[in-house]
């Protein structure tokens, strides 16, 4: 009896406290962040992309391509040309934020309800290296590429005047070294602002770029971000024609449902009029 009483007492002590009702406001705030930063599905998606990228890189190292995967100057959404490789050394080019590193420290504050602040983002760029993590699969990919002799280059819209902080963040995530002006290209390095094509062309002038990774279409070509391009036309341009041939075949997209140009469009942009359903038993 004493033994049973002791077991019962232990069970009572170990019983978890009654669950507290969730804060509905906090529960809503965190929803946009749950998938990318918390789900196994997002991790699997990223790892899958990086395994595919490394596999393609091995093929390109074994059989050198004639052309880079960088869209050449003068190309259009209707007709694209690509920078020739010549005898240039091989490289792979990646965006940084939410492609190579997860900005956990910054985004946790956003999930807690803090509105975005450019000043706070600048402070984050300068000193947030201790609160980042690598995107799942990114360290594997970077290590594998370097072992193959492929130079890893980062092309990000972090600011050039906070280069030291970005170098530190990439190193803290296990992805370094990255050296500004050599293997790290930043907003402000040229006159094209947030457009990345100029930096890509500078990289492709020195390297045969065999693969690129990003979480936004602008990480592959600025053509997709042309001013005034309607949301449906942007989607169409990425999913048909020459661009469609590059996904998984030189271009590798990582998931990011949290911020950026993908999060645009009203109901009429997203759901075509000819694909609506009138539920015969529902409200009209």
Secondary structure, DSSP 8 states (H G I E B T S, - for coil): -HHHHHHHHHHHHHS--------HHHHHHHHHHHHHHH-HHHHHHHHHHHHHHHHHHHHHHHS--SEEEEE-TT--SSS--EEE-TT-EEEEEE--BTTTEE-HHHHHHHHTT----HHHHHHHHHH-GGG-EE-TTHHHHHHHHHHTT-EEEEEEEEEGGGHHHHHHHHHHTT-----BTTTEEEETSSSSTT--HHHHHHHHHHEEEEEEEESSGGGT-GGGG-TT--HHHHHHHHHSHHHHTTBTTTEEE----SSSTTS---HHHHS-GGG----TTS--
